[in-house]
Amino acid sequence: MSVIRRALTITATATALTLGFAFPALAHVTVQPGSVEQGSFSKVAFRVPNERDDASTTKIEVTFPVDHPLPFVSVKPVPGWKAEVTEGKLATPVQSQYGEITEAVTKITWSGGEVKPGEFQEFEVSLGGLPTETDHLYFPTKQTYSSGEVVDWKDEPKADGGEAERPVPTLKLTPPTGDDHHGAAASAAPSAAPSAAPAVAASPVAADAHDSGSADGTARLIGGIGIVVGIAGVGVAIAALRRRPTA
């Protein structure tokens, strides 16, 4: 019996470690996709999972960078939620390929709906033209629950590369892959100077399904691997027991 107990303990530990590594990162507020091209016009979604069993998420406040302000920002309506876009004047005007930027979106607040326990919601925005002089943008986010609790996702990555306790949603910016791709993105951009009031934009449903499906499929794949590891461990234990000489 001691052999079985040891085998089951090893199997349980391996499975717990596998699942533990797989799922905690999926519970944070994140930007999806995690990276887009510099200088492009891109659609991204702030993915907000509910991490509480006894409360619903009722408000999301996303702060936009002012060191690298975005000339064009528009939001996609989310059924049951109200989006409030806040603009502000920049302390120092910023030069861009679209002219001088003196004010920009500083915050978007979604309220009026709820993300129930065990659920998540995506809040989509269109961003452009994304800066070319940095490789990332931070979007500090406050998540308010119906219990009154506020979780502040604002911690930047640790110096040693480890994950912070409340990691800030981060959008990585990568160099353009080619002139043709960059040109196509630029041709879709407005030719006028930055608008004072961001407009609401619709996005293709197929793209939404692809983004969400890819991430959910990855989570299921990782979870499946953990289960396979557990089953394999049990099989090894049983085989070892059968090979053990009898007294």
Secondary structure by P-SEA (a helix, b strand, c coil): caaaaaaaaaaaaaaaaaaaaccccccccccccccccccccccccbbbbbccccccccbbbbbbbccccccbbbbcccccbbbbbbbbbbcbbbbcccccccccccbbbbccccccccbbbbbbbbbccccccccbbbbbbbbbccccbbbbccccccccccccccccbbbbbbccccaaaaaaaaaaccccccccbbbbbbbbaaaaaaaaaaaaaaaaaaaaaaaaaaaaaaaaaaaaaaacccc
